[in-house]
């Protein structure tokens, strides 16, 4: 293997790290919607404002 080159495990961990935010949205949105009901869009808007103000 060449020096400073990524191996199989390095590439695998980079792929997992890149997909983690999308996977968290996939699993968290149904849970939030089941708890918030019709207010789910409001929850996301308020969360986005909170993130932007941080």
N, C-alpha and C positions, 0 to 999 in steps of 0.2 A: 504494500500500500504506500502511496506517496505521502510525503510529509505535509501536514496541514490540510489533509483531505478528510472529508466526512465519511464515516463508515456506515454500515447498515443501521447500527443502533443509534447513531447520531441523527440520521435522517428520520428514523422511526420516532424518536422523541420530539424532533422539530415538528413533524406532522401532527402528533398528538397535541402538542402545545398550541398549534395553529387552529385546530378544530375545537378546542375546549370552550372558547366563548360561544360558538354556535351551538354546541351541545348543551351548554347550560341554559341557553334561551329555549331550546327545544324541550327540555324537561321542566323548566321553571314556569313557563307561561301557562300551561294547563293548571298547575297548582295555584298560581296567583288568580287565574280566572275563576277557579272553583271557589275560592275564598272571597273574592271581591265582587263576583257576579257582574252586573252591568256597569259597575264602576271601574272595571279593569283598564279601559283606556285612560281614565283619569289617573289611575295609579301609575301608569307608564309615563304620562306627561309630567306628573309631580316628581317622579324618580329622575327623569331626564333633566328637569330644572335643578334638582338637588345635585346631580352630577356636574352640571355646568357651573353651578355656583361654588363648587368645591374648589 
